[in-house]
Amino acid sequence: MKKLIEFIRYAAAQIAPLAAVLLFTNMLFAQGPIFTGDAGNLSNIIREALKLMAIILFCLGAVGVAWAIYNKMTGKEWGNQAFGSLLSFAFGTIVAVFWQLAQGRAVGVDTNF
């Protein structure tokens, strides 16, 4: 059983780059521009996923700040939560920038979706 699990891990590690190449090559040769206003297009899925990811990251950052404050008030370790919330806010800002680019707008860093 242990050898089977090791073989599956090895096979997955070998197949993952091939799967990524096939996936991205398919997207590369798609007809027409990706970021159009067509509702049936892949662009709406990408834009909505970026928007949702940014919102979730900002919410996780707020939860992390609240958790860090609670732990600081109760005398527990609070640094990890504070650092995690800062990383969530930073990555959420990066995702928000990509969302602005996907919309075809000038990049203004804010949370106004």
C-alpha positions in Angstrom: 0.0 0.0 0.0 2.9 2.3 0.8 4.5 1.7 -2.5 1.2 2.4 -4.3 0.9 5.8 -2.6 4.5 6.6 -3.5 3.8 5.6 -7.1 0.7 7.7 -7.3 2.6 10.7 -5.9 5.4 10.2 -8.4 3.0 9.8 -11.3 1.1 12.9 -10.3 4.3 14.9 -10.1 5.3 13.8 -13.6 1.8 14.4 -15.1 1.2 17.8 -13.6 3.5 19.8 -15.9 2.1 18.0 -19.0 -1.4 18.8 -17.8 -0.5 22.5 -17.2 1.0 22.7 -20.7 -2.1 21.2 -22.3 -4.4 23.5 -20.3 -2.6 26.7 -21.1 -2.0 25.8 -24.8 -5.7 25.3 -25.2 -6.4 28.7 -23.7 -3.7 30.2 -25.9 -5.3 29.1 -29.1 -8.8 30.0 -28.1 -10.6 32.1 -30.8 -11.1 35.7 -30.1 -10.0 37.9 -27.3 -10.4 36.5 -23.8 -11.5 39.6 -22.0 -14.6 40.6 -23.9 -18.1 41.5 -22.7 -19.6 38.2 -24.0 -21.6 36.5 -21.2 -20.8 33.1 -22.6 -17.1 33.7 -22.7 -14.4 32.5 -20.4 -13.7 36.1 -19.5 -16.7 36.5 -17.2 -15.6 33.4 -15.2 -12.1 34.8 -14.9 -13.3 38.2 -13.9 -15.8 37.0 -11.4 -13.3 34.5 -9.9 -10.8 37.3 -9.4 -13.4 39.6 -7.9 -14.5 36.8 -5.5 -10.9 35.9 -4.6 -10.1 39.6 -3.8 -13.3 39.9 -1.6 -12.5 36.7 0.2 -8.9 37.7 0.8 -10.0 41.1 2.2 -12.5 39.4 4.5 -9.8 36.9 5.7 -7.5 39.8 6.4 -10.2 41.5 8.6 -10.8 38.2 10.4 -7.1 37.8 11.0 -6.9 41.3 12.4 -9.8 40.6 14.8 -8.2 37.3 15.8 -4.8 39.0 16.4 -6.5 41.7 18.6 -8.4 39.1 20.5 -5.2 37.0 21.1 -3.3 40.1 22.2 -6.0 41.0 24.6 -6.1 37.5 26.1 -2.3 37.3 26.3 -1.9 34.6 23.7 0.4 34.5 20.6 -0.9 37.1 18.1 2.0 37.7 15.7 1.1 34.9 13.3 -2.5 36.1 12.9 -1.3 39.7 12.4 1.2 38.6 9.8 -1.3 36.4 8.0 -3.8 39.2 7.9 -1.2 41.5 6.4 -0.4 38.9 3.7 -4.1 38.5 3.0 -4.5 42.2 2.5 -1.4 42.4 0.3 -2.4 39.5 -1.9 -6.0 40.8 -2.1 -4.6 44.1 -3.4 -2.6 42.3 -6.0 -5.7 40.3 -7.1 -7.7 43.6 -7.2 -5.1 45.0 -9.5 -5.5 42.0 -11.8 -9.2 42.4 -11.7 -8.9 46.1 -12.8 -6.7 45.0 -15.7 -9.2 42.3 -16.6 -11.9 45.0 -16.7 -9.8 47.1 -19.1 -9.6 50.0 -16.6 -6.8 52.1 -15.4 -5.3 50.5 -12.3 -6.4 52.3 -9.1 -5.7 50.3 -5.9 -8.9 50.3 -3.9 -11.6 47.9 -2.9 -14.4 49.6 -4.9 -15.7 46.7 -7.1 
